[in-house]
Amino acid sequence: MFAKSPHVPSNAQDILHRCRQLNAKPGPPKDFNLRTASDRYEPGTSSVLFKNATIWTGRDSGKEVIHGDVLLDKGIIKAVGDIVLKDYCGCEALEVIDLHGAWVTPG
């Protein structure tokens, strides 16, 4: 029979929490799609509309490629494809960049 140790580390709860995280499934938090701004967004940064892009979406086992536009607002992709700005953006400042067919990829 083992004797109980009278000493409990002061950070025992942190240690137990970290142990539970070892079994956590990878991926974004459950409220990820509810964000209104990226955690890396710098306030004051303009929204950006990339026009005329060749977009590798990563879908269809990495084989899907579309041609169109990408709208970023507060660091979040708001729309991809043929974008009508009034449907997506109440942007204060918008920078438009024509990519002339250059590639845009995830990440």
Backbone as CSV, one residue per row, in Angstrom:
resi,resn,N_x,N_y,N_z,CA_x,CA_y,CA_z,C_x,C_y,C_z
1,MET,0.838,-1.176,0.000,0.000,0.000,0.000,0.885,1.243,0.000
2,PHE,0.469,2.264,-0.758,1.242,3.495,-0.873,0.728,4.534,0.113
3,ALA,1.640,5.281,0.677,1.273,6.365,1.583,0.963,7.606,0.762
4,LYS,-0.026,8.374,1.209,-0.359,9.619,0.531,0.689,10.671,0.849
5,SER,1.049,11.437,-0.165,2.001,12.524,0.034,1.266,13.738,0.587
6,PRO,1.747,14.369,1.633,1.076,15.535,2.189,1.327,16.799,1.367
7,HIS,2.277,16.728,0.413,2.642,17.916,-0.356,1.898,17.952,-1.688
8,VAL,1.158,19.022,-1.928,0.486,19.248,-3.209,1.123,20.494,-3.819
9,PRO,1.646,20.399,-5.039,2.284,21.574,-5.649,1.308,22.744,-5.734
10,SER,1.828,23.946,-5.592,0.980,25.141,-5.642,0.328,25.318,-7.015
11,ASN,0.941,24.758,-8.050,0.383,24.882,-9.401,-0.293,23.579,-9.848
12,ALA,-0.829,22.827,-8.914,-1.441,21.537,-9.217,-2.590,21.671,-10.212
13,GLN,-3.418,22.692,-10.055,-4.546,22.867,-10.980,-4.056,23.128,-12.403
14,ASP,-2.996,23.913,-12.546,-2.416,24.169,-13.864,-1.869,22.883,-14.479
15,ILE,-1.204,22.095,-13.672,-0.645,20.818,-14.143,-1.770,19.896,-14.614
16,LEU,-2.837,19.799,-13.832,-3.967,18.946,-14.205,-4.640,19.444,-15.484
17,HIS,-4.786,20.770,-15.609,-5.373,21.346,-16.824,-4.523,20.997,-18.044
18,ARG,-3.214,21.135,-17.934,-2.318,20.806,-19.049,-2.402,19.327,-19.396
19,CYS,-2.548,18.471,-18.418,-2.691,17.028,-18.669,-3.982,16.745,-19.442
20,ARG,-5.080,17.415,-19.057,-6.349,17.212,-19.769,-6.243,17.672,-21.212
21,GLN,-5.449,18.707,-21.474,-5.291,19.228,-22.832,-4.577,18.245,-23.752
22,LEU,-3.851,17.279,-23.202,-3.167,16.286,-24.030,-4.156,15.461,-24.839
23,ASN,-5.395,15.340,-24.368,-6.415,14.564,-25.073,-7.362,15.432,-25.900
24,ALA,-7.130,16.739,-25.924,-7.995,17.636,-26.688,-7.767,17.437,-28.182
25,LYS,-8.863,17.494,-28.936,-8.763,17.358,-30.385,-8.242,18.670,-30.965
26,PRO,-7.377,18.598,-31.998,-6.867,19.828,-32.603,-7.958,20.544,-33.387
27,GLY,-7.765,21.824,-33.557,-8.709,22.612,-34.340,-9.038,23.913,-33.647
28,PRO,-9.790,24.744,-34.344,-10.146,26.044,-33.779,-11.169,25.892,-32.653
29,PRO,-11.293,26.914,-31.799,-12.305,26.868,-30.739,-13.714,26.853,-31.339
30,LYS,-14.693,26.443,-30.555,-16.070,26.303,-31.050,-16.664,27.617,-31.551
31,ASP,-16.253,28.748,-30.985,-16.808,30.041,-31.387,-15.995,30.715,-32.494
32,PHE,-15.103,29.972,-33.137,-14.202,30.516,-34.144,-14.942,31.260,-35.256
33,ASN,-16.023,30.695,-35.774,-16.754,31.309,-36.886,-17.616,32.493,-36.467
34,LEU,-17.689,32.769,-35.183,-18.467,33.903,-34.699,-17.627,35.166,-34.532
35,ARG,-16.314,35.053,-34.775,-15.423,36.202,-34.586,-15.773,37.331,-35.554
36,THR,-15.598,38.554,-35.122,-15.789,39.705,-36.002,-14.449,40.297,-36.418
37,ALA,-13.374,39.876,-35.755,-12.022,40.326,-36.095,-11.038,39.209,-35.750
38,SER,-9.981,39.116,-36.532,-8.930,38.144,-36.254,-8.177,38.564,-35.000
39,ASP,-7.665,37.603,-34.258,-6.882,37.947,-33.074,-5.560,38.611,-33.451
40,ARG,-5.198,38.557,-34.723,-3.969,39.214,-35.194,-4.252,40.538,-35.905
41,TYR,-5.509,40.959,-35.940,-5.890,42.210,-36.600,-5.323,43.413,-35.848
42,GLU,-4.750,44.329,-36.599,-4.250,45.586,-36.032,-5.277,46.677,-36.307
43,PRO,-5.889,47.254,-35.272,-6.874,48.317,-35.489,-6.307,49.426,-36.372
44,GLY,-7.163,49.902,-37.261,-6.749,50.948,-38.188,-6.292,50.417,-39.537
45,THR,-6.101,49.093,-39.635,-5.692,48.492,-40.896,-6.873,48.492,-41.855
46,SER,-6.641,48.898,-43.092,-7.693,48.932,-44.104,-8.169,47.535,-44.464
47,SER,-9.419,47.450,-44.885,-9.907,46.217,-45.498,-9.245,46.117,-46.866
48,VAL,-9.132,44.893,-47.394,-8.450,44.691,-48.671,-9.312,43.835,-49.583
49,LEU,-9.472,44.274,-50.817,-10.129,43.488,-51.848,-9.078,43.124,-52.883
50,PHE,-8.757,41.839,-52.959,-7.839,41.338,-53.975,-8.688,40.967,-55.185
51,LYS,-8.486,41.656,-56.295,-9.264,41.428,-57.516,-8.476,40.545,-58.469
52,ASN,-9.206,39.800,-59.303,-8.624,39.022,-60.409,-7.533,38.059,-59.945
53,ALA,-7.829,37.278,-58.943,-6.866,36.326,-58.388,-7.120,34.916,-58.922
54,THR,-6.064,34.120,-58.912,-6.188,32.678,-59.098,-6.112,32.114,-57.689
55,ILE,-7.219,31.530,-57.222,-7.353,31.181,-55.809,-7.310,29.663,-55.638
56,TRP,-6.311,29.206,-54.906,-6.238,27.791,-54.542,-6.936,27.675,-53.210
57,THR,-8.092,27.019,-53.192,-8.918,26.980,-51.984,-8.493,25.899,-50.999
58,GLY,-7.840,24.860,-51.480,-7.488,23.745,-50.613,-8.593,22.709,-50.536
59,ARG,-9.754,22.993,-51.124,-10.864,22.030,-51.117,-10.624,20.948,-52.157
60,ASP,-11.480,19.959,-52.169,-11.412,18.850,-53.126,-10.020,18.219,-53.129
61,SER,-9.548,17.879,-51.932,-8.216,17.261,-51.754,-7.102,18.132,-52.339
62,GLY,-7.295,19.442,-52.282,-6.269,20.372,-52.746,-6.295,20.642,-54.237
63,LYS,-7.344,20.170,-54.938,-7.389,20.338,-56.397,-8.257,21.503,-56.866
64,GLU,-9.029,22.124,-55.963,-9.926,23.191,-56.402,-9.174,24.508,-56.594
65,VAL,-9.307,25.069,-57.768,-8.740,26.379,-58.104,-9.860,27.186,-58.753
66,ILE,-10.073,28.404,-58.257,-11.086,29.275,-58.854,-10.443,30.611,-59.220
67,HIS,-11.117,31.349,-60.047,-10.649,32.684,-60.445,-11.672,33.691,-59.938
68,GLY,-11.198,34.715,-59.258,-12.111,35.707,-58.712,-11.422,36.640,-57.745
69,ASP,-12.182,37.059,-56.749,-11.726,38.061,-55.794,-11.724,37.479,-54.382
70,VAL,-10.968,38.128,-53.491,-10.945,37.766,-52.071,-11.075,39.064,-51.274
71,LEU,-12.043,39.099,-50.358,-12.254,40.268,-49.513,-11.833,39.946,-48.086
72,LEU,-10.894,40.738,-47.551,-10.453,40.626,-46.161,-10.919,41.862,-45.404
73,ASP,-11.560,41.647,-44.259,-11.997,42.757,-43.414,-11.676,42.402,-41.973
74,LYS,-10.915,43.229,-41.310,-10.454,43.004,-39.935,-9.733,41.661,-39.807
75,GLY,-9.013,41.304,-40.857,-8.208,40.092,-40.842,-8.971,38.808,-41.086
76,ILE,-10.245,38.906,-41.424,-11.077,37.730,-41.675,-11.517,37.722,-43.132
77,ILE,-11.453,36.554,-43.767,-11.941,36.411,-45.139,-13.460,36.519,-45.095
78,LYS,-13.995,37.539,-45.758,-15.440,37.766,-45.759,-16.107,37.164,-46.987
79,ALA,-15.376,37.100,-48.106,-15.979,36.580,-49.335,-14.889,36.151,-50.310
80,VAL,-15.257,35.167,-51.140,-14.360,34.664,-52.188,-15.206,34.452,-53.430
81,GLY,-14.685,34.852,-54.586,-15.393,34.631,-55.853,-15.707,35.949,-56.528
82,ASP,-16.911,36.035,-57.117,-17.375,37.285,-57.728,-18.051,38.095,-56.640
83,ILE,-17.370,39.118,-56.156,-17.811,39.848,-54.963,-18.524,41.143,-55.331
84,VAL,-19.705,41.321,-54.754,-20.431,42.587,-54.828,-20.234,43.229,-53.460
85,LEU,-19.422,44.282,-53.404,-19.010,44.859,-52.120,-20.154,45.234,-51.202
86,LYS,-21.214,45.790,-51.740,-22.319,46.244,-50.874,-22.954,45.093,-50.097
87,ASP,-22.784,43.863,-50.580,-23.337,42.707,-49.888,-22.484,42.253,-48.711
88,TYR,-21.226,42.659,-48.677,-20.291,42.115,-47.695,-19.614,43.122,-46.797
89,CYS,-19.457,44.343,-47.265,-18.522,45.209,-46.573,-19.108,46.577,-46.263
90,GLY,-19.127,46.893,-44.971,-19.393,48.242,-44.536,-18.059,48.845,-44.131
91,CYS,-17.047,48.550,-44.925,-15.662,48.888,-44.607,-15.468,50.403,-44.552
92,GLU,-14.732,50.848,-43.535,-14.405,52.271,-43.430,-13.395,52.658,-44.499
93,ALA,-12.354,51.861,-44.638,-11.317,52.115,-45.633,-11.099,50.817,-46.393
94,LEU,-11.041,50.901,-47.715,-10.868,49.706,-48.535,-9.740,49.930,-49.521
95,GLU,-8.789,49.026,-49.493,-7.689,49.041,-50.451,-7.997,47.973,-51.495
96,VAL,-7.966,48.343,-52.761,-8.234,47.400,-53.846,-6.918,47.112,-54.551
97,ILE,-6.591,45.816,-54.665,-5.344,45.404,-55.315,-5.689,44.442,-56.441
98,ASP,-5.331,44.796,-57.662,-5.552,43.920,-58.811,-4.365,42.969,-58.918
99,LEU,-4.618,41.674,-58.789,-3.545,40.688,-58.804,-3.221,40.176,-60.205
100,HIS,-4.019,40.553,-61.207,-3.741,40.163,-62.597,-3.493,38.664,-62.722
101,GLY,-4.282,37.864,-62.000,-4.167,36.407,-62.094,-3.175,35.759,-61.158
102,ALA,-2.482,36.539,-60.332,-1.508,35.952,-59.387,-2.235,35.036,-58.416
103,TRP,-1.489,34.092,-57.846,-2.046,33.078,-56.948,-2.290,33.632,-55.548
104,VAL,-3.400,33.180,-54.952,-3.715,33.407,-53.544,-3.933,32.019,-52.964
105,THR,-3.287,31.722,-51.825,-3.389,30.401,-51.227,-3.778,30.505,-49.766
106,PRO,-4.346,29.432,-49.174,-4.698,29.462,-47.761,-3.471,29.671,-46.895
107,GLY,-3.684,30.314,-45.773,-2.614,30.467,-44.794,-1.856,31.709,-44.966
